[in-house]
Amino acid sequence: MVGGTGAAYLSGGGLGGWEFAFTAVATYVAYRGLDSWTFIGIGRLLHTVWDVVGCAICDPVIALWCPGGGRTPRELVRAVRVERVGSLETGVR
């Protein structure tokens, strides 16, 4: 996804030669993201900065989700339920 978001700008031409520079940076970040959730988050933030008009709401959410390990929705719901049950058993609200 990070590599694709970097290359998506090559077709428009609206940003001139900067599109090639951004694609090179995004490609490097995507490569590093193969084994690092942190670089996936960096890539999403780079995309947000580059495309403020289109994806400025979703990308920061994804970027914040990545350093937490990129858990699936099911894992997130399960973690919240375990936390709620634990707080109910101890009487903490």
PDB file of N, CA, C and O in Angstrom:
ATOM      1  N   MET A   1       0.821  -1.199   0.000  1.00  0.00           N
ATOM      2  CA  MET A   1       0.000   0.000   0.000  1.00  0.00           C
ATOM      3  C   MET A   1       0.862   1.259   0.000  1.00  0.00           C
ATOM      4  O   MET A   1       0.587   2.206  -0.738  1.00  0.00           O
ATOM      5  N   VAL A   2       1.898   1.269   0.823  1.00  0.00           N
ATOM      6  CA  VAL A   2       2.748   2.463   0.892  1.00  0.00           C
ATOM      7  C   VAL A   2       3.445   2.696  -0.440  1.00  0.00           C
ATOM      8  O   VAL A   2       3.518   3.833  -0.908  1.00  0.00           O
ATOM      9  N   GLY A   3       3.956   1.641  -1.054  1.00  0.00           N
ATOM     10  CA  GLY A   3       4.602   1.781  -2.350  1.00  0.00           C
ATOM     11  C   GLY A   3       3.627   2.261  -3.412  1.00  0.00           C
ATOM     12  O   GLY A   3       3.985   3.078  -4.260  1.00  0.00           O
ATOM     13  N   GLY A   4       2.418   1.768  -3.374  1.00  0.00           N
ATOM     14  CA  GLY A   4       1.403   2.181  -4.346  1.00  0.00           C
ATOM     15  C   GLY A   4       0.989   3.624  -4.180  1.00  0.00           C
ATOM     16  O   GLY A   4       0.755   4.324  -5.166  1.00  0.00           O
ATOM     17  N   THR A   5       0.896   4.079  -2.938  1.00  0.00           N
ATOM     18  CA  THR A   5       0.511   5.477  -2.737  1.00  0.00           C
ATOM     19  C   THR A   5       1.606   6.415  -3.218  1.00  0.00           C
ATOM     20  O   THR A   5       1.327   7.534  -3.649  1.00  0.00           O
ATOM     21  N   GLY A   6       2.845   5.964  -3.146  1.00  0.00           N
ATOM     22  CA  GLY A   6       3.939   6.793  -3.649  1.00  0.00           C
ATOM     23  C   GLY A   6       3.941   6.879  -5.160  1.00  0.00           C
ATOM     24  O   GLY A   6       4.190   7.942  -5.727  1.00  0.00           O
ATOM     25  N   ALA A   7       3.663   5.756  -5.816  1.00  0.00           N
ATOM     26  CA  ALA A   7       3.686   5.722  -7.280  1.00  0.00           C
ATOM     27  C   ALA A   7       2.423   6.310  -7.900  1.00  0.00           C
ATOM     28  O   ALA A   7       2.417   6.630  -9.089  1.00  0.00           O
ATOM     29  N   ALA A   8       1.378   6.455  -7.137  1.00  0.00           N
ATOM     30  CA  ALA A   8       0.108   6.960  -7.678  1.00  0.00           C
ATOM     31  C   ALA A   8       0.238   8.367  -8.240  1.00  0.00           C
ATOM     32  O   ALA A   8      -0.552   8.760  -9.098  1.00  0.00           O
ATOM     33  N   TYR A   9       1.207   9.125  -7.779  1.00  0.00           N
ATOM     34  CA  TYR A   9       1.335  10.516  -8.200  1.00  0.00           C
ATOM     35  C   TYR A   9       2.077  10.680  -9.514  1.00  0.00           C
ATOM     36  O   TYR A   9       2.101  11.779 -10.068  1.00  0.00           O
ATOM     37  N   LEU A  10       2.680   9.621 -10.027  1.00  0.00           N
ATOM     38  CA  LEU A  10       3.434   9.730 -11.276  1.00  0.00           C
ATOM     39  C   LEU A  10       2.546   9.991 -12.481  1.00  0.00           C
ATOM     40  O   LEU A  10       3.023  10.521 -13.485  1.00  0.00           O
ATOM     41  N   SER A  11       1.296   9.643 -12.413  1.00  0.00           N
ATOM     42  CA  SER A  11       0.425   9.783 -13.573  1.00  0.00           C
ATOM     43  C   SER A  11      -0.134  11.188 -13.753  1.00  0.00           C
ATOM     44  O   SER A  11      -0.455  11.580 -14.875  1.00  0.00           O
ATOM     45  N   GLY A  12      -0.256  11.941 -12.691  1.00  0.00           N
ATOM     46  CA  GLY A  12      -0.917  13.242 -12.781  1.00  0.00           C
ATOM     47  C   GLY A  12      -0.079  14.347 -13.381  1.00  0.00           C
ATOM     48  O   GLY A  12      -0.584  15.143 -14.173  1.00  0.00           O
ATOM     49  N   GLY A  13       1.173  14.411 -13.028  1.00  0.00           N
ATOM     50  CA  GLY A  13       2.044  15.450 -13.541  1.00  0.00           C
ATOM     51  C   GLY A  13       1.836  16.813 -12.928  1.00  0.00           C
ATOM     52  O   GLY A  13       2.515  17.769 -13.303  1.00  0.00           O
ATOM     53  N   GLY A  14       0.917  16.926 -11.997  1.00  0.00           N
ATOM     54  CA  GLY A  14       0.616  18.226 -11.412  1.00  0.00           C
ATOM     55  C   GLY A  14       1.704  18.762 -10.505  1.00  0.00           C
ATOM     56  O   GLY A  14       1.763  19.965 -10.253  1.00  0.00           O
ATOM     57  N   LEU A  15       2.560  17.893 -10.014  1.00  0.00           N
ATOM     58  CA  LEU A  15       3.602  18.332  -9.094  1.00  0.00           C
ATOM     59  C   LEU A  15       4.987  18.316  -9.737  1.00  0.00           C
ATOM     60  O   LEU A  15       5.995  18.498  -9.055  1.00  0.00           O
ATOM     61  N   GLY A  16       5.032  18.101 -11.030  1.00  0.00           N
ATOM     62  CA  GLY A  16       6.290  18.172 -11.782  1.00  0.00           C
ATOM     63  C   GLY A  16       7.313  17.138 -11.352  1.00  0.00           C
ATOM     64  O   GLY A  16       6.975  15.999 -11.030  1.00  0.00           O
ATOM     65  N   GLY A  17       8.582  17.559 -11.354  1.00  0.00           N
ATOM     66  CA  GLY A  17       9.678  16.659 -11.011  1.00  0.00           C
ATOM     67  C   GLY A  17       9.662  16.179  -9.573  1.00  0.00           C
ATOM     68  O   GLY A  17      10.292  15.176  -9.239  1.00  0.00           O
ATOM     69  N   TRP A  18       8.936  16.902  -8.715  1.00  0.00           N
ATOM     70  CA  TRP A  18       8.837  16.480  -7.315  1.00  0.00           C
ATOM     71  C   TRP A  18       8.149  15.131  -7.189  1.00  0.00           C
ATOM     72  O   TRP A  18       8.351  14.418  -6.206  1.00  0.00           O
ATOM     73  N   GLU A  19       7.331  14.775  -8.189  1.00  0.00           N
ATOM     74  CA  GLU A  19       6.668  13.472  -8.151  1.00  0.00           C
ATOM     75  C   GLU A  19       7.694  12.344  -8.153  1.00  0.00           C
ATOM     76  O   GLU A  19       7.516  11.346  -7.455  1.00  0.00           O
ATOM     77  N   PHE A  20       8.768  12.492  -8.930  1.00  0.00           N
ATOM     78  CA  PHE A  20       9.797  11.457  -8.972  1.00  0.00           C
ATOM     79  C   PHE A  20      10.553  11.370  -7.651  1.00  0.00           C
ATOM     80  O   PHE A  20      10.863  10.277  -7.175  1.00  0.00           O
ATOM     81  N   ALA A  21      10.847  12.521  -7.066  1.00  0.00           N
ATOM     82  CA  ALA A  21      11.535  12.532  -5.775  1.00  0.00           C
ATOM     83  C   ALA A  21      10.668  11.878  -4.697  1.00  0.00           C
ATOM     84  O   ALA A  21      11.155  11.078  -3.898  1.00  0.00           O
ATOM     85  N   PHE A  22       9.385  12.226  -4.683  1.00  0.00           N
ATOM     86  CA  PHE A  22       8.488  11.632  -3.684  1.00  0.00           C
ATOM     87  C   PHE A  22       8.375  10.130  -3.885  1.00  0.00           C
ATOM     88  O   PHE A  22       8.366   9.374  -2.914  1.00  0.00           O
ATOM     89  N   THR A  23       8.289   9.688  -5.136  1.00  0.00           N
ATOM     90  CA  THR A  23       8.184   8.256  -5.415  1.00  0.00           C
ATOM     91  C   THR A  23       9.437   7.521  -4.937  1.00  0.00           C
ATOM     92  O   THR A  23       9.335   6.410  -4.415  1.00  0.00           O
ATOM     93  N   ALA A  24      10.601   8.116  -5.103  1.00  0.00           N
ATOM     94  CA  ALA A  24      11.840   7.490  -4.630  1.00  0.00           C
ATOM     95  C   ALA A  24      11.827   7.353  -3.112  1.00  0.00           C
ATOM     96  O   ALA A  24      12.182   6.301  -2.581  1.00  0.00           O
ATOM     97  N   VAL A  25      11.424   8.400  -2.418  1.00  0.00           N
ATOM     98  CA  VAL A  25      11.354   8.358  -0.948  1.00  0.00           C
ATOM     99  C   VAL A  25      10.312   7.334  -0.503  1.00  0.00           C
ATOM    100  O   VAL A  25      10.566   6.541   0.404  1.00  0.00           O
ATOM    101  N   ALA A  26       9.150   7.351  -1.135  1.00  0.00           N
ATOM    102  CA  ALA A  26       8.083   6.418  -0.769  1.00  0.00           C
ATOM    103  C   ALA A  26       8.498   4.971  -1.026  1.00  0.00           C
ATOM    104  O   ALA A  26       8.135   4.077  -0.263  1.00  0.00           O
ATOM    105  N   THR A  27       9.246   4.742  -2.083  1.00  0.00           N
ATOM    106  CA  THR A  27       9.720   3.387  -2.379  1.00  0.00           C
ATOM    107  C   THR A  27      10.677   2.907  -1.298  1.00  0.00           C
ATOM    108  O   THR A  27      10.588   1.760  -0.858  1.00  0.00           O
ATOM    109  N   TYR A  28      11.592   3.769  -0.865  1.00  0.00           N
ATOM    110  CA  TYR A  28      12.517   3.414   0.209  1.00  0.00           C
ATOM    111  C   TYR A  28      11.755   3.110   1.501  1.00  0.00           C
ATOM    112  O   TYR A  28      12.019   2.112   2.171  1.00  0.00           O
ATOM    113  N   VAL A  29      10.810   3.986   1.837  1.00  0.00           N
ATOM    114  CA  VAL A  29      10.030   3.792   3.063  1.00  0.00           C
ATOM    115  C   VAL A  29       9.207   2.506   2.974  1.00  0.00           C
ATOM    116  O   VAL A  29       9.092   1.779   3.960  1.00  0.00           O
ATOM    117  N   ALA A  30       8.635   2.221   1.807  1.00  0.00           N
ATOM    118  CA  ALA A  30       7.861   0.988   1.624  1.00  0.00           C
ATOM    119  C   ALA A  30       8.752  -0.235   1.792  1.00  0.00           C
ATOM    120  O   ALA A  30       8.340  -1.223   2.400  1.00  0.00           O
ATOM    121  N   TYR A  31       9.968  -0.178   1.260  1.00  0.00           N
ATOM    122  CA  TYR A  31      10.902  -1.292   1.416  1.00  0.00           C
ATOM    123  C   TYR A  31      11.230  -1.521   2.884  1.00  0.00           C
ATOM    124  O   TYR A  31      11.221  -2.656   3.360  1.00  0.00           O
ATOM    125  N   ARG A  32      11.517  -0.447   3.595  1.00  0.00           N
ATOM    126  CA  ARG A  32      11.811  -0.571   5.027  1.00  0.00           C
ATOM    127  C   ARG A  32      10.575  -1.049   5.799  1.00  0.00           C
ATOM    128  O   ARG A  32      10.694  -1.694   6.841  1.00  0.00           O
ATOM    129  N   GLY A  33       9.398  -0.726   5.276  1.00  0.00           N
ATOM    130  CA  GLY A  33       8.155  -1.143   5.916  1.00  0.00           C
ATOM    131  C   GLY A  33       7.879  -2.628   5.809  1.00  0.00           C
ATOM    132  O   GLY A  33       6.972  -3.135   6.467  1.00  0.00           O
ATOM    133  N   LEU A  34       8.645  -3.334   4.991  1.00  0.00           N
ATOM    134  CA  LEU A  34       8.454  -4.785   4.895  1.00  0.00           C
ATOM    135  C   LEU A  34       8.708  -5.486   6.223  1.00  0.00           C
ATOM    136  O   LEU A  34       8.167  -6.564   6.470  1.00  0.00           O
ATOM    137  N   ASP A  35       9.526  -4.882   7.076  1.00  0.00           N
ATOM    138  CA  ASP A  35       9.769  -5.485   8.387  1.00  0.00           C
ATOM    139  C   ASP A  35       9.648  -4.481   9.536  1.00  0.00           C
ATOM    140  O   ASP A  35      10.173  -4.715  10.626  1.00  0.00           O
ATOM    141  N   SER A  36       8.956  -3.365   9.291  1.00  0.00           N
ATOM    142  CA  SER A  36       8.824  -2.361  10.339  1.00  0.00           C
ATOM    143  C   SER A  36       7.486  -1.639  10.234  1.00  0.00           C
ATOM    144  O   SER A  36       7.228  -0.936   9.258  1.00  0.00           O
ATOM    145  N   TRP A  37       6.646  -1.814  11.232  1.00  0.00           N
ATOM    146  CA  TRP A  37       5.368  -1.100  11.260  1.00  0.00           C
ATOM    147  C   TRP A  37       5.605   0.404  11.375  1.00  0.00           C
ATOM    148  O   TRP A  37       4.787   1.196  10.907  1.00  0.00           O
ATOM    149  N   THR A  38       6.703   0.799  11.986  1.00  0.00           N
ATOM    150  CA  THR A  38       7.002   2.221  12.112  1.00  0.00           C
ATOM    151  C   THR A  38       7.159   2.861  10.738  1.00  0.00           C
ATOM    152  O   THR A  38       6.655   3.960  10.504  1.00  0.00           O
ATOM    153  N   PHE A  39       7.855   2.180   9.825  1.00  0.00           N
ATOM    154  CA  PHE A  39       8.023   2.741   8.488  1.00  0.00           C
ATOM    155  C   PHE A  39       6.713   2.735   7.703  1.00  0.00           C
ATOM    156  O   PHE A  39       6.511   3.588   6.839  1.00  0.00           O
ATOM    157  N   ILE A  40       5.831   1.795   7.988  1.00  0.00           N
ATOM    158  CA  ILE A  40       4.501   1.831   7.365  1.00  0.00           C
ATOM    159  C   ILE A  40       3.786   3.108   7.813  1.00  0.00           C
ATOM    160  O   ILE A  40       3.179   3.806   7.001  1.00  0.00           O
ATOM    161  N   GLY A  41       3.863   3.403   9.105  1.00  0.00           N
ATOM    162  CA  GLY A  41       3.257   4.634   9.621  1.00  0.00           C
ATOM    163  C   GLY A  41       3.882   5.880   9.020  1.00  0.00           C
ATOM    164  O   GLY A  41       3.177   6.834   8.692  1.00  0.00           O
ATOM    165  N   ILE A  42       5.206   5.879   8.873  1.00  0.00           N
ATOM    166  CA  ILE A  42       5.890   7.020   8.250  1.00  0.00           C
ATOM    167  C   ILE A  42       5.400   7.195   6.823  1.00  0.00           C
ATOM    168  O   ILE A  42       5.151   8.315   6.378  1.00  0.00           O
ATOM    169  N   GLY A  43       5.262   6.085   6.107  1.00  0.00           N
ATOM    170  CA  GLY A  43       4.784   6.152   4.727  1.00  0.00           C
ATOM    171  C   GLY A  43       3.380   6.723   4.627  1.00  0.00           C
ATOM    172  O   GLY A  43       3.082   7.503   3.722  1.00  0.00           O
ATOM    173  N   ARG A  44       2.530   6.339   5.548  1.00  0.00           N
ATOM    174  CA  ARG A  44       1.158   6.863   5.536  1.00  0.00           C
ATOM    175  C   ARG A  44       1.159   8.364   5.822  1.00  0.00           C
ATOM    176  O   ARG A  44       0.406   9.118   5.205  1.00  0.00           O
ATOM    177  N   LEU A  45       2.006   8.796   6.758  1.00  0.00           N
ATOM    178  CA  LEU A  45       2.088  10.230   7.041  1.00  0.00           C
ATOM    179  C   LEU A  45       2.654  11.008   5.854  1.00  0.00           C
ATOM    180  O   LEU A  45       2.193  12.110   5.556  1.00  0.00           O
ATOM    181  N   LEU A  46       3.653  10.434   5.173  1.00  0.00           N
ATOM    182  CA  LEU A  46       4.174  11.072   3.962  1.00  0.00           C
ATOM    183  C   LEU A  46       3.065  11.237   2.929  1.00  0.00           C
ATOM    184  O   LEU A  46       2.939  12.282   2.291  1.00  0.00           O
ATOM    185  N   HIS A  47       2.273  10.197   2.778  1.00  0.00           N
ATOM    186  CA  HIS A  47       1.163  10.261   1.827  1.00  0.00           C
ATOM    187  C   HIS A  47       0.161  11.337   2.235  1.00  0.00           C
ATOM    188  O   HIS A  47      -0.368  12.054   1.386  1.00  0.00           O
ATOM    189  N   THR A  48      -0.096  11.447   3.531  1.00  0.00           N
ATOM    190  CA  THR A  48      -1.029  12.466   4.020  1.00  0.00           C
ATOM    191  C   THR A  48      -0.537  13.865   3.668  1.00  0.00           C
ATOM    192  O   THR A  48      -1.298  14.701   3.182  1.00  0.00           O
ATOM    193  N   VAL A  49       0.732  14.104   3.918  1.00  0.00           N
ATOM    194  CA  VAL A  49       1.298  15.417   3.610  1.00  0.00           C
ATOM    195  C   VAL A  49       1.217  15.690   2.113  1.00  0.00           C
ATOM    196  O   VAL A  49       0.931  16.810   1.692  1.00  0.00           O
ATOM    197  N   TRP A  50       1.470  14.657   1.315  1.00  0.00           N
ATOM    198  CA  TRP A  50       1.501  14.830  -0.136  1.00  0.00           C
ATOM    199  C   TRP A  50       0.106  14.996  -0.722  1.00  0.00           C
ATOM    200  O   TRP A  50      -0.063  15.668  -1.740  1.00  0.00           O
ATOM    201  N   ASP A  51      -0.873  14.404  -0.101  1.00  0.00           N
ATOM    202  CA  ASP A  51      -2.231  14.430  -0.655  1.00  0.00           C
ATOM    203  C   ASP A  51      -3.224  14.940   0.372  1.00  0.00           C
ATOM    204  O   ASP A  51      -4.162  14.231   0.739  1.00  0.00           O
ATOM    205  N   VAL A  52      -3.027  16.144   0.829  1.00  0.00           N
ATOM    206  CA  VAL A  52      -3.868  16.726   1.878  1.00  0.00           C
ATOM    207  C   VAL A  52      -5.340  16.733   1.476  1.00  0.00           C
ATOM    208  O   VAL A  52      -6.200  16.505   2.327  1.00  0.00           O
ATOM    209  N   VAL A  53      -5.642  16.977   0.259  1.00  0.00           N
ATOM    210  CA  VAL A  53      -7.025  17.087  -0.184  1.00  0.00           C
ATOM    211  C   VAL A  53      -7.748  15.743  -0.141  1.00  0.00           C
ATOM    212  O   VAL A  53      -8.909  15.692   0.265  1.00  0.00           O
ATOM    213  N   GLY A  54      -7.094  14.656  -0.547  1.00  0.00           N
ATOM    214  CA  GLY A  54      -7.797  13.394  -0.715  1.00  0.00           C
ATOM    215  C   GLY A  54      -7.896  12.511   0.492  1.00  0.00           C
ATOM    216  O   GLY A  54      -8.983  12.019   0.795  1.00  0.00           O
ATOM    217  N   CYS A  55      -6.810  12.287   1.196  1.00  0.00           N
ATOM    218  CA  CYS A  55      -6.797  11.251   2.231  1.00  0.00           C
ATOM    219  C   CYS A  55      -6.363  11.769   3.589  1.00  0.00           C
ATOM    220  O   CYS A  55      -5.852  11.000   4.404  1.00  0.00           O
ATOM    221  N   ALA A  56      -6.547  13.014   3.844  1.00  0.00           N
ATOM    222  CA  ALA A  56      -6.010  13.607   5.066  1.00  0.00           C
ATOM    223  C   ALA A  56      -6.709  13.132   6.330  1.00  0.00           C
ATOM    224  O   ALA A  56      -6.204  13.372   7.427  1.00  0.00           O
ATOM    225  N   ILE A  57      -7.839  12.476   6.216  1.00  0.00           N
ATOM    226  CA  ILE A  57      -8.520  11.980   7.414  1.00  0.00           C
ATOM    227  C   ILE A  57      -8.123  10.543   7.708  1.00  0.00           C
ATOM    228  O   ILE A  57      -7.817  10.216   8.855  1.00  0.00           O
ATOM    229  N   CYS A  58      -8.119   9.683   6.708  1.00  0.00           N
ATOM    230  CA  CYS A  58      -7.834   8.257   6.922  1.00  0.00           C
ATOM    231  C   CYS A  58      -6.371   7.974   7.225  1.00  0.00           C
ATOM    232  O   CYS A  58      -6.071   7.154   8.093  1.00  0.00           O
ATOM    233  N   ASP A  59      -5.468   8.628   6.536  1.00  0.00           N
ATOM    234  CA  ASP A  59      -4.055   8.298   6.679  1.00  0.00           C
ATOM    235  C   ASP A  59      -3.495   8.516   8.078  1.00  0.00           C
ATOM    236  O   ASP A  59      -2.740   7.664   8.546  1.00  0.00           O
ATOM    237  N   PRO A  60      -3.815   9.603   8.776  1.00  0.00           N
ATOM    238  CA  PRO A  60      -3.297   9.727  10.141  1.00  0.00           C
ATOM    239  C   PRO A  60      -3.821   8.631  11.064  1.00  0.00           C
ATOM    240  O   PRO A  60      -3.107   8.185  11.962  1.00  0.00           O
ATOM    241  N   VAL A  61      -5.057   8.196  10.851  1.00  0.00           N
ATOM    242  CA  VAL A  61      -5.608   7.106  11.663  1.00  0.00           C
ATOM    243  C   VAL A  61      -4.800   5.835  11.425  1.00  0.00           C
ATOM    244  O   VAL A  61      -4.447   5.134  12.373  1.00  0.00           O
ATOM    245  N   ILE A  62      -4.507   5.539  10.164  1.00  0.00           N
ATOM    246  CA  ILE A  62      -3.707   4.361   9.836  1.00  0.00           C
ATOM    247  C   ILE A  62      -2.296   4.514  10.405  1.00  0.00           C
ATOM    248  O   ILE A  62      -1.733   3.557  10.936  1.00  0.00           O
ATOM    249  N   ALA A  63      -1.735   5.700  10.295  1.00  0.00           N
ATOM    250  CA  ALA A  63      -0.386   5.935  10.811  1.00  0.00           C
ATOM    251  C   ALA A  63      -0.321   5.717  12.322  1.00  0.00           C
ATOM    252  O   ALA A  63       0.677   5.198  12.821  1.00  0.00           O
ATOM    253  N   LEU A  64      -1.340   6.094  13.041  1.00  0.00           N
ATOM    254  CA  LEU A  64      -1.371   5.872  14.490  1.00  0.00           C
ATOM    255  C   LEU A  64      -1.624   4.412  14.839  1.00  0.00           C
ATOM    256  O   LEU A  64      -1.192   3.943  15.892  1.00  0.00           O
ATOM    257  N   TRP A  65      -2.320   3.692  13.967  1.00  0.00           N
ATOM    258  CA  TRP A  65      -2.635   2.282  14.176  1.00  0.00           C
ATOM    259  C   TRP A  65      -1.389   1.415  14.000  1.00  0.00           C
ATOM    260  O   TRP A  65      -1.243   0.408  14.693  1.00  0.00           O
ATOM    261  N   CYS A  66      -0.495   1.783  13.093  1.00  0.00           N
ATOM    262  CA  CYS A  66       0.667   0.957  12.750  1.00  0.00           C
ATOM    263  C   CYS A  66       1.639   0.725  13.907  1.00  0.00           C
ATOM    264  O   CYS A  66       2.028  -0.425  14.116  1.00  0.00           O
ATOM    265  N   PRO A  67       2.059   1.734  14.673  1.00  0.00           N
ATOM    266  CA  PRO A  67       3.013   1.471  15.755  1.00  0.00           C
ATOM    267  C   PRO A  67       2.465   0.534  16.826  1.00  0.00           C
ATOM    268  O   PRO A  67       3.236  -0.050  17.587  1.00  0.00           O
ATOM    269  N   GLY A  68       1.145   0.384  16.897  1.00  0.00           N
ATOM    270  CA  GLY A  68       0.543  -0.548  17.848  1.00  0.00           C
ATOM    271  C   GLY A  68       0.569  -1.989  17.367  1.00  0.00           C
ATOM    272  O   GLY A  68      -0.003  -2.869  18.010  1.00  0.00           O
ATOM    273  N   GLY A  69       1.223  -2.235  16.250  1.00  0.00           N
ATOM    274  CA  GLY A  69       1.349  -3.601  15.742  1.00  0.00           C
ATOM    275  C   GLY A  69       0.390  -3.922  14.622  1.00  0.00           C
ATOM    276  O   GLY A  69       0.400  -5.042  14.111  1.00  0.00           O
ATOM    277  N   GLY A  70      -0.435  -2.982  14.224  1.00  0.00           N
ATOM    278  CA  GLY A  70      -1.346  -3.219  13.110  1.00  0.00           C
ATOM    279  C   GLY A  70      -2.338  -4.339  13.386  1.00  0.00           C
ATOM    280  O   GLY A  70      -2.590  -5.182  12.525  1.00  0.00           O
ATOM    281  N   ARG A  71      -2.895  -4.343  14.586  1.00  0.00           N
ATOM    282  CA  ARG A  71      -3.833  -5.420  14.940  1.00  0.00           C
ATOM    283  C   ARG A  71      -5.093  -5.368  14.091  1.00  0.00           C
ATOM    284  O   ARG A  71      -5.530  -4.297  13.669  1.00  0.00           O
ATOM    285  N   THR A  72      -5.672  -6.540  13.845  1.00  0.00           N
ATOM    286  CA  THR A  72      -6.909  -6.620  13.084  1.00  0.00           C
ATOM    287  C   THR A  72      -8.060  -6.069  13.920  1.00  0.00           C
ATOM    288  O   THR A  72      -7.944  -5.974  15.142  1.00  0.00           O
ATOM    289  N   PRO A  73      -9.171  -5.705  13.275  1.00  0.00           N
ATOM    290  CA  PRO A  73     -10.323  -5.242  14.054  1.00  0.00           C
ATOM    291  C   PRO A  73     -10.761  -6.261  15.111  1.00  0.00           C
ATOM    292  O   PRO A  73     -11.140  -5.885  16.221  1.00  0.00           O
ATOM    293  N   ARG A  74     -10.710  -7.527  14.770  1.00  0.00           N
ATOM    294  CA  ARG A  74     -11.095  -8.573  15.737  1.00  0.00           C
ATOM    295  C   ARG A  74     -10.180  -8.536  16.957  1.00  0.00           C
ATOM    296  O   ARG A  74     -10.653  -8.641  18.089  1.00  0.00           O
ATOM    297  N   GLU A  75      -8.864  -8.387  16.736  1.00  0.00           N
ATOM    298  CA  GLU A  75      -7.929  -8.324  17.854  1.00  0.00           C
ATOM    299  C   GLU A  75      -8.159  -7.085  18.714  1.00  0.00           C
ATOM    300  O   GLU A  75      -8.054  -7.145  19.939  1.00  0.00           O
ATOM    301  N   LEU A  76      -8.471  -5.967  18.073  1.00  0.00           N
ATOM    302  CA  LEU A  76      -8.743  -4.743  18.824  1.00  0.00           C
ATOM    303  C   LEU A  76      -9.989  -4.881  19.688  1.00  0.00           C
ATOM    304  O   LEU A  76      -9.988  -4.478  20.851  1.00  0.00           O
ATOM    305  N   VAL A  77     -11.062  -5.454  19.122  1.00  0.00           N
ATOM    306  CA  VAL A  77     -12.306  -5.657  19.874  1.00  0.00           C
ATOM    307  C   VAL A  77     -12.055  -6.606  21.038  1.00  0.00           C
ATOM    308  O   VAL A  77     -12.535  -6.374  22.147  1.00  0.00           O
ATOM    309  N   ARG A  78     -11.308  -7.671  20.787  1.00  0.00           N
ATOM    310  CA  ARG A  78     -11.008  -8.643  21.841  1.00  0.00           C
ATOM    311  C   ARG A  78     -10.219  -7.969  22.971  1.00  0.00           C
ATOM    312  O   ARG A  78     -10.489  -8.227  24.144  1.00  0.00           O
ATOM    313  N   ALA A  79      -9.261  -7.119  22.639  1.00  0.00           N
ATOM    314  CA  ALA A  79      -8.462  -6.430  23.656  1.00  0.00           C
ATOM    315  C   ALA A  79      -9.330  -5.496  24.488  1.00  0.00           C
ATOM    316  O   ALA A  79      -9.163  -5.414  25.705  1.00  0.00           O
ATOM    317  N   VAL A  80     -10.261  -4.787  23.837  1.00  0.00           N
ATOM    318  CA  VAL A  80     -11.165  -3.890  24.563  1.00  0.00           C
ATOM    319  C   VAL A  80     -12.073  -4.685  25.486  1.00  0.00           C
ATOM    320  O   VAL A  80     -12.309  -4.280  26.624  1.00  0.00           O
ATOM    321  N   ARG A  81     -12.582  -5.810  25.008  1.00  0.00           N
ATOM    322  CA  ARG A  81     -13.463  -6.642  25.861  1.00  0.00           C
ATOM    323  C   ARG A  81     -12.715  -7.177  27.073  1.00  0.00           C
ATOM    324  O   ARG A  81     -13.251  -7.170  28.182  1.00  0.00           O
ATOM    325  N   VAL A  82     -11.491  -7.638  26.879  1.00  0.00           N
ATOM    326  CA  VAL A  82     -10.697  -8.150  27.994  1.00  0.00           C
ATOM    327  C   VAL A  82     -10.445  -7.040  29.004  1.00  0.00           C
ATOM    328  O   VAL A  82     -10.511  -7.267  30.212  1.00  0.00           O
ATOM    329  N   GLU A  83     -10.157  -5.841  28.511  1.00  0.00           N
ATOM    330  CA  GLU A  83      -9.920  -4.707  29.399  1.00  0.00           C
ATOM    331  C   GLU A  83     -11.185  -4.357  30.180  1.00  0.00           C
ATOM    332  O   GLU A  83     -11.119  -4.074  31.377  1.00  0.00           O
ATOM    333  N   ARG A  84     -12.342  -4.375  29.503  1.00  0.00           N
ATOM    334  CA  ARG A  84     -13.608  -4.047  30.187  1.00  0.00           C
ATOM    335  C   ARG A  84     -13.941  -5.091  31.241  1.00  0.00           C
ATOM    336  O   ARG A  84     -14.350  -4.747  32.349  1.00  0.00           O
ATOM    337  N   VAL A  85     -13.768  -6.356  30.904  1.00  0.00           N
ATOM    338  CA  VAL A  85     -14.072  -7.427  31.865  1.00  0.00           C
ATOM    339  C   VAL A  85     -13.145  -7.314  33.064  1.00  0.00           C
ATOM    340  O   VAL A  85     -13.582  -7.482  34.202  1.00  0.00           O
ATOM    341  N   GLY A  86     -11.868  -7.030  32.819  1.00  0.00           N
ATOM    342  CA  GLY A  86     -10.915  -6.872  33.917  1.00  0.00           C
ATOM    343  C   GLY A  86     -11.279  -5.722  34.831  1.00  0.00           C
ATOM    344  O   GLY A  86     -11.141  -5.831  36.050  1.00  0.00           O
ATOM    345  N   SER A  87     -11.745  -4.615  34.259  1.00  0.00           N
ATOM    346  CA  SER A  87     -12.102  -3.466  35.088  1.00  0.00           C
ATOM    347  C   SER A  87     -13.402  -3.702  35.840  1.00  0.00           C
ATOM    348  O   SER A  87     -13.583  -3.182  36.941  1.00  0.00           O
ATOM    349  N   LEU A  88     -14.311  -4.481  35.257  1.00  0.00           N
ATOM    350  CA  LEU A  88     -15.559  -4.817  35.962  1.00  0.00           C
ATOM    351  C   LEU A  88     -15.292  -5.753  37.136  1.00  0.00           C
ATOM    352  O   LEU A  88     -15.919  -5.632  38.188  1.00  0.00           O
ATOM    353  N   GLU A  89     -14.359  -6.685  36.953  1.00  0.00           N
ATOM    354  CA  GLU A  89     -14.040  -7.627  38.037  1.00  0.00           C
ATOM    355  C   GLU A  89     -13.358  -6.952  39.203  1.00  0.00           C
ATOM    356  O   GLU A  89     -13.544  -7.351  40.352  1.00  0.00           O
ATOM    357  N   THR A  90     -12.563  -5.927  38.915  1.00  0.00           N
ATOM    358  CA  THR A  90     -11.848  -5.227  39.999  1.00  0.00           C
ATOM    359  C   THR A  90     -12.640  -4.061  40.550  1.00  0.00           C
ATOM    360  O   THR A  90     -12.239  -3.450  41.540  1.00  0.00           O
ATOM    361  N   GLY A  91     -13.768  -3.744  39.917  1.00  0.00           N
ATOM    362  CA  GLY A  91     -14.598  -2.647  40.379  1.00  0.00           C
ATOM    363  C   GLY A  91     -14.142  -1.262  39.906  1.00  0.00           C
ATOM    364  O   GLY A  91     -14.669  -0.241  40.348  1.00  0.00           O
ATOM    365  N   VAL A  92     -13.169  -1.242  39.014  1.00  0.00           N
ATOM    366  CA  VAL A  92     -12.654   0.027  38.492  1.00  0.00           C
ATOM    367  C   VAL A  92     -13.471   0.415  37.274  1.00  0.00           C
ATOM    368  O   VAL A  92     -13.705  -0.408  36.389  1.00  0.00           O
ATOM    369  N   ARG A  93     -13.904   1.658  37.228  1.00  0.00           N
ATOM    370  CA  ARG A  93     -14.686   2.126  36.066  1.00  0.00           C
ATOM    371  C   ARG A  93     -14.046   3.316  35.462  1.00  0.00           C
ATOM    372  O   ARG A  93     -14.551   3.855  34.477  1.00  0.00           O
TER     373      ARG A  93
END
